[in-house]
Amino acid sequence: MELKKIQDIISKYLGIDADSITEESSFKDMEVDSLDMVEIVMEIEKEFDIVIEEAQEIQTVGDIIKLIQSK
């Protein structure tokens, strides 16, 4: 469930196919810049009603899923 929502959010901001985004996808490989990352994190916080304080430690989509599941 989390993966699908995250795929949709990232796809919307980066204009890439949501199905190409996996838990192993890294933000560096997807060429996410710092502004995109801030916007993506804010959207994820809103969608899942959480606060992500350690955004700089997020390297992959899987990292975000683990963070969401730990909240």
Summary of the structure (lengths in Angstrom):
residues: 71
radius of gyration: 10.7
end to end distance: 15.2
largest distance: 28.4
contacts: 181
relative contact order: 0.21
helix: 62%
strand: 3%
